Amino acid sequence: MTFNNDRSIPKKSKGDGMDRLFCSLAVAVAWNAAPAYAADTWDAASNAEAGSGPDIVITGERVPYGVKVTTSATKTPTDIRNIPQAMTIISSAQIGDQQLRSVGDLLLFIPGASYNSGEGNRDTLVLRGNSSTADFFVDGVRDDVQYFRDFYNVDRVEVLKGPNAMIFGRGGGGGILNRVLKKPSFSVARAATLAGDGWGARRFTADLDQPLSNAIGLRLNGLYENSDSFRRHVALKRYGINPTAAVLVGPDTRVDLSYEYFHDRRTADRGVPANGDGPIRGFTRTFFGDPAKSFSKVDANVATGTLEHRLAEGLTLKNRTVLGDFRKFYQNIFPNSFSPATGLVALAGYNNRNDRTNLFSQTDLVWENRLAGIDQTLLLGFEVGHEKSLNKRLTANLLSGRSVPVTDPTVNADVIFAPLASDADNRVKADVGALYVQDQIRPAQWLEIVAGLRFDSFKIDVNDLRAIGGGRFGRRDHLWSPRLGIVLKPTDDLSIYASYSRSYLPQSGDQFSGLTSITEGLKPERFDNYEAGAKLQLPNGLLATVAVYQLKRINTRAIDPVTQLTVLTGAQRSRGLELGLERSVTSNWLISAGYTLQKAKITKTTAAAPAGRNVPLVPLHSVSLWNRYDFTKSIGAGIGVIARSKSCATISNAVKLPAYARLDAALYYKLPYGVEAQVNVENLLGAHYFPTANADNNIAPGAPRSVKATVGYRF
């Protein structure tokens, strides 16, 4: 049976489509963001002699797309070519050129990555077949709260693939996503953006970078967005402000202080149900459930302090401390199943409060030296952290009925939220203490060895307040995480590497929700990654990369068929090939491209699936490409494509997301007096596609053809 609610879409009102786009732009002026500069680390030198204060050497060296040097993968300034790990970097320039507005949008352009729709209330990344809501970092510090992140204050986004617990600690089984934030650059730059699209989006950002003296610099980033969506009844409102200050205390010390307040409230949209073994068709814009009672809101307050001090030539001490307070609540009435025979959609619902307070402090000592005639960079460090969480869930009792006709699935539900015996109600405390050491040894010009080891003591205490199955549970894990990489450099432009790395995930899960009387006695899951690859820097800075990998996940829970006890015999394996291109082909041509061939399977039966099942949201083939070409100093154009083969919506493998291809394009025009205009068209050919899902009956439709426009001014 075929149902198509979208065929009865009425004619557009004055508030729809292009009218809304031009109305949005008619009442606002938009400015394109000026280039941002990463300041991962710095070195005070002799610039004071020129009368301009200490010289800040930017080691996250900016190129239009990507970077050449970063500290994220090793905690030391390292050329991308000398990092024995696959990684993709999306700069703020590329984010602006493509008008990427979410982590999900960005992940579609990362080889080996995809995303889960996260029940319409949080970012969820899928890297090399491993899904996580917690493997997010900001400037290398854990950012594991469940919410939707924004890019308004981001210099670049780095996606590191494969486990690297030696640097990042627990989790990160498939990799991590690290946001590098903008910092004072001690140069004057002022810019803002205000953009609109044909579906009613209105977004404003500002970036003001102002030195007060040779020793004090300020930067202020701000955001306000009030947007509608191509999905009916779906909207979001978010705003944020992030002032930062940098102080140079003499020639050898820099202090950075930052505070961010971020608010996000949006409709929690769970998408459309399945019709048989695929998504239901014809309901791209239709909301299933009660949009008025489906929402997510978060308020985040984050304070950061960074101290970097040069103790002696080649010896640097750095500390970064972050205190974050997050208040989150979400609620949804969503499609739970669909019966083609009756034409009825069954609804379900719940709400959840997730509050979190995080305190993390990392201290690193980096010594660049030459011992016994061998160049090396030695890292010694420790991390301490404390997390406190409150989780409480209530299930919806739909008094107005749990089934609605598929031809009219948007409802105003009469509902009462009350706890079930299985609903979460707990208080969690987690503490971590870690020590790590790493040495980057260069015994010859053509050889570099990266070896490291980390020890984590991770303790979790759960006070489960449920009447049935509740109680106090706790566990402490001692985790040893090695890393070894060998980099061969036959020429100055080519590096060939092989690496091994390991990570762990405690049985409490990445959000500490799974600790019970059973799991408190179980060892953590373990991830082992074997990888080989090459990185080649071509003329004009173009970077070409290739990586092949095998990632094993073991100690996964399963049920013993004889005793019915929980045992750690489950296993998963991911294998793949990743190709990448980024940076510039010529001075006028920028590119970001990738291809992935990967397969992820359950190799030994787990509690979730039997052996042989495909891991969800892992297409066998995925391609992404974005180009920007500037024909003159005033006129440029962009074109890109995303193509993915079919994938499974969930571990049940019962529902498949169809293969798709999407074409995007853009035009850029610089007007006099620093004014710039930009128009992006996403899904130029109007493909009907489903990029991701959260459950078999919570499938996210892709947006139809969408026009986004920005007009700008730098001052």
C-alpha positions in Angstrom: 0.0 0.0 0.0 1.4 3.5 -0.9 0.7 6.6 1.1 1.7 10.1 0.0 0.8 13.0 2.3 3.1 15.5 0.5 1.1 15.3 -2.7 -1.6 17.3 -1.0 0.7 20.2 0.1 -1.2 23.4 -0.4 0.2 26.3 -2.4 2.9 28.2 -0.7 1.8 31.1 1.4 3.6 34.4 1.6 5.8 33.0 4.3 7.0 30.0 2.2 9.9 29.3 -0.2 11.7 32.1 -1.9 9.4 34.8 -0.6 10.5 33.9 2.9 14.2 34.0 1.8 14.0 37.4 0.3 11.9 38.7 3.2 14.5 37.5 5.6 17.3 39.2 3.6 15.3 42.4 3.0 15.3 43.2 6.7 18.9 42.4 7.4 22.4 42.9 6.2 24.8 40.0 6.4 28.5 40.0 6.7 30.8 37.1 5.8 33.1 36.0 8.6 36.7 37.2 8.3 39.5 34.6 8.4 40.1 33.1 11.9 43.5 32.1 13.2 44.2 29.1 15.3 46.5 29.6 18.3 47.1 26.1 19.5 50.4 27.1 20.9 52.7 30.1 20.6 56.3 31.3 21.0 57.2 34.7 22.2 60.1 36.1 20.2 61.6 39.4 19.1 58.7 41.2 17.5 58.8 43.6 20.5 61.8 45.1 18.8 59.6 46.2 16.0 57.2 47.9 18.4 54.4 45.4 18.0 54.8 43.3 21.1 55.7 39.6 21.3 55.5 37.5 18.2 52.7 34.9 18.2 53.7 32.0 16.1 50.6 30.2 15.0 51.2 26.5 15.0 47.7 25.6 13.8 48.9 27.3 10.6 45.9 28.5 8.5 45.4 27.6 4.9 41.9 28.2 3.3 40.8 24.6 3.7 42.5 22.4 6.3 45.7 23.1 8.2 49.3 22.0 7.9 50.2 21.7 11.6 48.0 20.8 14.6 48.4 19.8 18.2 45.2 17.8 18.6 46.5 14.3 17.6 49.7 14.3 19.6 49.4 17.3 22.1 52.5 18.7 20.4 52.8 20.9 17.3 53.0 18.2 14.5 52.8 18.4 10.8 49.7 16.6 9.5 52.0 14.4 7.3 53.8 13.1 10.4 50.7 12.0 12.3 50.3 8.2 12.0 46.5 8.4 12.0 43.8 9.3 9.5 42.2 12.6 10.1 40.1 15.2 8.2 40.0 18.9 9.0 37.2 21.2 8.0 38.2 24.9 8.4 35.9 27.8 9.2 36.4 29.0 5.7 35.0 25.7 4.3 32.2 25.8 6.8 31.3 29.2 5.5 31.7 28.4 1.9 29.3 25.4 2.2 27.1 27.0 4.8 27.4 23.9 7.0 25.2 24.5 10.1 25.4 21.3 12.1 27.7 18.4 13.0 25.5 16.1 10.9 26.0 18.3 7.8 29.7 18.3 8.3 30.1 14.6 8.9 28.6 13.9 5.4 31.9 15.4 4.0 34.2 13.3 6.2 35.5 10.0 4.8 34.5 7.1 7.0 31.9 9.1 9.0 28.2 9.4 9.2 25.7 10.5 11.9 22.7 9.3 13.8 19.7 11.6 14.1 20.0 11.4 17.9 16.2 11.3 18.6 16.1 14.9 17.4 17.9 16.2 20.5 21.6 15.6 20.3 24.6 15.1 18.1 25.6 11.5 17.5 28.6 10.7 15.4 29.3 7.3 13.7 33.0 6.8 12.9 34.2 3.5 11.4 31.0 1.8 12.5 31.0 3.0 16.1 28.3 5.3 17.3 28.7 7.7 20.2 27.1 10.7 21.8 30.2 11.5 23.9 33.3 11.4 21.7 33.3 15.2 21.3 36.1 17.5 22.4 36.8 21.2 22.5 40.5 22.2 22.1 41.4 18.6 23.2 39.2 18.6 26.3 36.2 16.3 26.7 32.8 17.8 25.7 30.6 14.7 26.3 27.2 16.3 27.0 24.2 15.4 24.8 23.2 18.5 22.8 23.5 20.1 19.3 26.7 22.0 18.8 27.1 25.1 16.7 30.1 26.4 14.7 29.7 30.2 15.3 32.9 30.3 17.4 34.9 27.6 15.6 38.2 28.0 13.8 38.1 24.5 12.5 36.7 21.0 13.2 39.1 18.0 13.3 37.8 14.5 12.9 40.4 11.9 14.0 39.6 8.4 13.0 40.4 5.2 15.0 40.8 5.0 18.7 43.5 7.2 20.4 42.9 6.8 24.1 46.6 7.7 24.7 45.6 11.3 23.9 41.9 11.5 24.6 41.2 8.9 27.3 38.3 6.5 27.5 35.8 6.1 24.6 36.6 7.2 21.1 36.3 3.7 19.8 35.8 4.8 16.2 37.5 8.2 16.6 36.7 11.6 17.9 35.5 15.1 16.8 37.4 18.0 18.1 36.3 21.7 17.8 39.2 24.2 17.8 37.8 27.5 18.9 38.7 31.0 17.8 41.1 32.9 20.1 42.5 36.4 20.1 45.1 36.8 17.4 46.5 40.2 18.4 45.4 41.6 15.0 42.2 43.6 14.2 39.4 41.7 12.5 35.7 42.5 12.6 33.0 40.6 10.8 29.5 39.3 11.1 27.1 37.1 9.2 23.3 37.2 8.8 21.9 34.5 6.5 18.5 33.3 5.4 17.1 30.5 3.3 14.0 29.6 1.4 12.5 27.7 4.3 12.6 30.6 6.8 16.0 30.4 8.4 17.4 33.6 9.9 20.8 33.5 11.4 23.2 36.2 12.6 26.8 35.7 13.8 29.5 38.2 14.8 33.3 37.9 15.3 35.2 40.8 16.7 38.9 40.4 17.3 40.6 43.5 18.9 44.0 43.9 20.6 43.9 46.4 23.4 47.7 46.6 23.6 50.8 44.6 22.7 50.1 42.3 25.6 46.2 42.1 25.8 43.9 40.9 23.1 40.1 40.4 23.2 37.8 38.4 20.9 34.0 38.2 21.0 32.0 35.7 19.0 28.2 35.8 19.1 25.2 34.0 17.5 21.5 34.5 17.2 19.3 32.2 15.1 15.5 31.9 14.8 14.8 29.4 12.0 12.0 27.4 10.5 12.6 24.1 8.6 11.5 22.3 5.4 9.7 20.0 7.9 6.3 21.4 8.9 6.0 22.6 12.5 9.8 22.3 13.0 11.8 25.3 14.2 14.7 26.2 16.4 15.9 29.2 18.3 19.5 29.4 19.6 21.9 32.1 20.7 25.3 32.1 22.2 28.1 34.5 23.2 31.7 33.7 23.7 34.1 36.4 24.9 37.8 35.5 25.2 40.8 37.3 26.4 44.5 36.7 25.9 47.2 38.2 28.1 50.9 38.0 27.4 52.8 38.0 30.7 56.3 38.8 29.6 58.0 37.1 26.7 57.4 33.5 27.9 53.9 33.3 29.2 50.4 33.5 27.7 47.1 33.2 29.5 43.7 32.7 27.8 40.4 33.1 29.5 37.1 32.2 27.9 33.4 32.1 28.9 30.6 30.8 26.7 26.9 30.9 27.2 24.9 28.9 24.7 21.1 28.3 24.5 19.4 26.0 22.1 15.6 25.2 21.9 14.2 23.3 19.0 11.5 21.0 17.9 12.5 17.4 18.6 11.8 15.8 15.2 12.1 12.1 15.1 11.4 11.9 11.3 9.2 9.4 9.5 8.4 5.7 10.0 9.3 2.7 7.8 6.9 1.2 5.3 8.1 -2.4 5.1 11.8 -2.6 4.7 12.3 1.1 3.7 11.3 4.6 4.7 7.7 5.6 4.0 7.6 7.8 0.8 5.7 11.0 0.2 6.0 12.5 3.7 9.2 14.5 3.5 7.6 17.6 5.1 5.1 15.8 7.4 5.6 15.8 11.2 4.6 12.5 12.8 3.5 13.0 16.4 2.8 16.2 18.4 5.2 19.0 17.5 4.0 21.3 20.3 4.9 18.7 22.9 8.1 17.6 21.2 11.0 19.9 22.0 14.6 19.9 23.3 16.2 22.7 25.2 19.7 23.2 26.6 21.5 25.9 28.5 25.3 25.7 28.7 27.7 27.8 30.7 31.3 26.9 30.1 34.4 28.7 31.5 37.9 27.9 30.3 41.4 28.9 31.4 44.6 28.2 29.6 48.1 28.9 30.8 51.2 28.3 28.6 54.7 29.0 29.9 58.0 28.5 28.3 60.3 27.2 31.1 63.4 27.1 28.9 64.4 26.8 25.3 62.3 23.9 23.9 60.6 23.2 27.2 56.9 24.3 27.6 54.3 23.8 30.3 50.7 24.1 29.4 47.5 23.7 31.5 43.9 23.9 30.3 41.0 23.8 32.8 37.4 23.7 31.8 34.3 24.0 34.1 31.0 23.4 32.3 27.4 23.4 33.6 24.7 22.0 31.3 20.9 22.0 31.9 19.0 19.9 29.4 15.4 18.7 29.0 13.8 17.1 26.1 10.4 15.6 25.3 8.8 13.9 22.3 5.7 12.3 20.9 7.0 10.3 17.9 6.1 7.5 15.5 6.8 4.0 17.0 5.5 1.8 14.2 3.4 1.8 11.1 1.0 -0.8 9.8 0.5 -0.7 6.0 -2.5 -3.0 6.3 -4.5 -0.6 8.5 -2.8 2.7 7.5 -2.3 3.5 11.2 0.8 4.9 12.9 1.4 4.0 16.5 2.8 6.8 18.6 4.9 6.7 21.7 6.5 9.4 23.9 8.6 10.3 26.9 10.6 13.1 28.4 14.0 13.2 29.9 16.0 15.5 32.1 19.8 15.3 31.7 21.8 17.8 33.8 25.6 17.6 33.8 28.4 19.4 35.5 31.9 18.8 34.2 35.3 19.8 35.5 38.4 18.8 33.6 42.0 19.9 33.9 44.9 18.8 31.7 48.6 19.6 32.3 51.2 18.9 29.7 55.0 19.3 29.7 56.5 19.3 26.2 60.3 19.0 25.8 61.8 19.4 22.3 65.3 18.2 22.6 68.2 16.3 21.0 69.6 13.4 23.0 72.4 11.2 21.9 72.2 12.9 18.5 68.5 12.0 18.1 65.8 14.7 17.7 62.7 14.0 19.8 59.7 15.6 21.3 58.8 14.2 24.7 55.3 14.7 26.2 54.6 14.1 29.9 51.1 14.9 31.2 48.3 14.2 33.6 44.5 14.8 33.5 42.0 14.9 36.3 38.2 15.2 35.9 34.9 15.1 37.7 31.5 14.7 36.2 28.2 14.9 38.1 24.9 14.0 36.3 21.2 13.8 37.0 19.0 11.7 34.7 15.2 11.3 35.1 12.8 9.9 32.5 9.0 9.9 32.4 6.9 7.9 29.8 4.0 9.3 28.0 0.5 8.0 28.6 -1.4 9.1 25.5 -5.0 9.5 26.7 -6.1 10.6 23.3 -5.0 7.3 21.7 -1.8 5.8 20.5 -2.7 5.3 16.9 -3.3 7.9 14.2 -4.0 7.7 10.5 -1.0 8.0 8.3 -2.9 10.6 6.2 -3.1 12.9 9.2 -0.3 12.0 11.6 0.3 15.4 13.1 -1.7 15.6 16.4 -2.4 17.6 19.5 -2.1 14.8 22.0 -3.8 14.6 25.4 -0.9 13.2 27.4 0.3 12.5 30.9 3.9 11.9 31.7 4.6 9.4 34.5 7.4 7.1 35.5 7.5 3.4 34.5 9.4 0.9 36.6 12.1 0.8 33.9 12.4 4.6 33.5 15.8 6.0 34.4 16.0 8.0 37.7 19.6 8.3 38.9 22.4 10.5 40.1 25.9 9.7 38.7 29.4 10.8 39.8 32.4 9.9 37.6 36.0 10.7 38.4 39.1 10.2 36.3 42.8 10.5 37.0 45.2 9.9 34.2 49.0 9.9 33.5 50.5 9.7 30.0 53.8 9.8 28.3 54.6 10.0 24.6 57.8 10.3 22.6 58.1 11.4 19.0 61.6 10.2 18.0 63.3 11.2 14.8 66.4 9.0 14.6 66.9 9.9 10.9 65.4 12.5 8.5 63.4 9.8 6.8 62.1 8.1 10.0 59.8 9.2 12.9 58.5 6.9 15.7 55.5 7.9 17.8 55.1 5.8 20.9 53.0 6.5 23.9 51.2 5.0 26.9 48.4 6.2 29.1 47.0 5.0 32.4 43.5 5.9 33.5 41.8 5.3 36.8 38.1 5.7 36.1 35.6 5.5 38.9 31.9 5.7 38.6 29.2 5.8 41.3 25.5 5.5 40.4 22.6 6.1 42.8 19.7 4.4 41.1 16.5 5.7 42.7 14.1 3.3 41.0 11.9 1.2 43.3 12.6 -2.0 41.3 16.2 -2.8 40.3 17.5 0.3 42.0 20.3 0.8 44.5 23.9 2.0 44.7 26.4 0.7 42.2 30.0 1.5 41.5 33.0 0.4 39.7 36.7 1.4 39.2 38.6 0.5 36.0 42.3 0.7 35.6 42.9 1.2 31.8 46.3 1.0 30.0 46.1 2.5 26.5 49.2 2.1 24.2 49.9 3.8 20.9 52.6 3.0 18.4 53.2 4.6 15.0 56.0 4.5 12.5 56.3 7.1 9.8 58.7 6.7 6.9 59.5 9.8 4.8 61.1 8.7 1.5 60.8 12.3 0.2 60.1 15.7 1.8 56.5 15.6 0.5 55.6 11.9 1.2 55.0 10.0 4.4 54.1 6.4 4.8 52.9 5.1 8.2 51.7 2.1 10.1 50.1 2.4 13.5 48.4 0.5 16.4 46.2 2.1 19.0 43.7 1.0 21.7 40.8 2.5 23.6 38.3 1.3 26.2 34.6 2.0 27.0 33.4 1.1 30.5 30.3 -1.0 30.6 28.4 2.0 32.0 28.3 3.4 28.5 29.4 6.7 27.1 26.7 8.5 29.1 27.0 6.4 32.3 23.5 5.1 31.9 24.2 1.3 31.8 25.6 0.5 35.3 23.6 -2.1 37.1 24.2 -4.9 39.6 25.2 -7.0 36.6 27.4 -4.6 34.6 29.3 -3.3 37.6 31.1 -6.6 37.6 32.1 -6.5 33.9 35.3 -5.4 32.3 35.2 -2.5 29.8 34.8 -3.0 26.1 38.1 -2.8 24.2 38.9 -1.3 20.8 42.0 -2.2 18.8 42.9 -0.4 15.6 45.5 -1.5 13.1 46.1 1.1 10.3 48.5 1.8 7.5 48.4 4.8 5.2 50.2 7.5 3.3 50.1 11.3 3.1 51.4 13.2 0.1 51.7 17.0 -0.1 51.3 18.0 -3.8 52.2 21.3 -5.3 50.3 24.4 -4.0 49.7 22.7 -0.7 47.2 20.0 -1.8 47.2 17.1 0.6 46.3 13.6 -0.6 45.8 10.8 1.9 45.0 7.1 1.9 44.4 4.8 4.8 43.5 1.1 5.3 42.4 -0.1 8.7 40.9 -2.9 10.7 39.2 -2.0 13.9 38.1 -4.7 16.4 35.6 -4.2 19.2 35.6 -6.9 21.9 34.3 -7.6 25.4 30.8 -6.7 24.1 28.0 -8.1 26.2 26.2 -11.2 25.2 23.8 -13.7 26.9 25.1 -17.2 27.5 22.6 -19.6 25.8 23.0 -22.2 28.5 23.3 -20.2 31.8 21.4 -17.1 30.5 24.1 -15.1 32.3 25.7 -11.9 30.8 29.1 -12.7 29.4 31.7 -10.6 27.4 31.9 -12.8 24.3 30.4 -10.4 21.7 32.6 -8.8 19.1 32.4 -6.4 16.1 34.8 -5.7 13.3 35.2 -2.8 10.9 37.4 -2.8 7.9 37.9 -0.1 5.4 39.8 2.0 2.8 39.7 5.8 3.1 40.9 8.3 0.5 41.1 12.1 1.0 42.0 15.4 -0.7 42.0 18.7 1.0 43.5 22.3 0.8 44.3 23.9 -2.6 44.9 22.6 -6.1 45.9 26.1 -7.3 45.8 29.5 -5.8 42.3 29.9 -7.1 41.0 26.3 -6.6 40.2 24.9 -3.2 39.0 21.3 -2.7 37.8 18.9 0.0 37.1 15.4 -1.2 36.9 11.8 0.1 36.0 8.3 -0.7 35.4 5.4 1.7 35.0 1.7 1.2 34.1 0.1 4.5 32.2 -2.8 6.0 31.3 -3.2 9.7 29.8 -6.5 11.0 28.9 -8.3 14.2 31.5 -11.1 14.2 30.4 -12.7 17.5 26.8 -12.6 18.8 26.1 -9.8 21.2 23.1 -8.9 23.4 21.9 -6.7 20.6 22.4 -8.8 17.5 23.5 -12.2 16.2 26.8 -12.7 14.4 26.7 -11.7 10.7 24.5 -8.6 11.2 25.6 -5.4 9.5 26.4 -2.4 11.8 23.9 0.4 11.1 24.6 3.6 9.2 27.7 2.3 7.5 27.3 2.4 3.7 29.7 0.2 1.8 30.6 3.2 -0.5 30.5 6.9 0.3 31.8 9.8 -1.7 32.0 13.5 -0.9 33.4 16.3 -3.0 33.4 20.1 -2.6 35.3 22.6 -4.9 35.6 26.3 -4.8 37.1 28.1 -7.8 37.7 31.9 -7.9 37.5 33.1 -11.5 38.6 36.6 -10.5 39.2 38.4 -7.3 35.5 39.2 -7.2 33.7 36.2 -8.6 33.8 32.6 -7.5 31.7 29.4 -7.6 31.4 26.2 -5.7 30.1 22.8 -6.6 30.0 19.5 -4.6 28.4 16.1 -4.4 27.5 13.6 -1.8 26.8 10.0 -2.8 26.3 7.0 -0.5 25.2 3.4 -1.1 22.4 1.9 0.9 22.8 1.2 4.7 20.9 -0.3 7.5 18.8 2.0 9.7 19.5 0.0 12.9 21.2 -3.2 14.1 18.0 -5.1 13.3 18.9 -4.8 9.6 15.1 -4.9 8.9 15.0 -1.4 7.4 17.4 -0.1 4.7 18.2 3.5 3.9 18.3 3.7 0.1 21.4 4.8 -1.8 21.4 8.4 -2.9 23.4 11.2 -4.5 23.0 15.0 -3.8 24.4 17.9 -5.8 25.2 21.2 -4.2 26.4 24.5 -5.7 27.3 28.1 -4.7 28.2 31.5 -6.1 30.4 34.1 -4.4 30.7 37.8 -5.3 32.8 40.5 -3.7 31.2 43.9 -4.0 33.0 47.3 -3.3 33.8 48.5 0.1 34.3 45.0 1.6 30.8 43.8 0.9 30.4 40.2 -0.2 27.5 38.2 -1.4 27.0 34.4 -1.4 24.2 32.1 -2.6 24.3 28.3 -1.9 21.9 25.8 -3.4 21.7 22.5 -1.5 20.3 19.5 -3.3 20.3 21.3 -6.6 18.6 18.5 -8.5 15.9 17.9 -5.9 16.9 14.3 -4.9 14.6 12.5 -2.5 16.8 10.9 0.1 17.1 9.7 3.7 20.6 10.4 5.1 20.2 8.9 8.5 17.9 7.4 11.2 17.7 6.8 14.9 15.4 3.8 14.8 13.6 1.7 12.2 10.6 4.0 12.6 12.5 7.3 13.2 14.1 8.0 9.8 15.3 11.5 8.8 14.3 12.8 5.4 16.8 14.9 3.5 15.9 18.5 2.7 14.5 19.2 -0.8 16.2 21.9 -2.9 17.2 24.6 -0.5 18.5 28.1 -1.3 20.6 29.9 1.2 21.9 33.5 0.9 24.4 35.7 2.6 25.5 39.3 2.0 28.5 40.6 3.8 30.8 43.3 5.0 34.2 43.3 6.7 35.4 46.3 8.7 
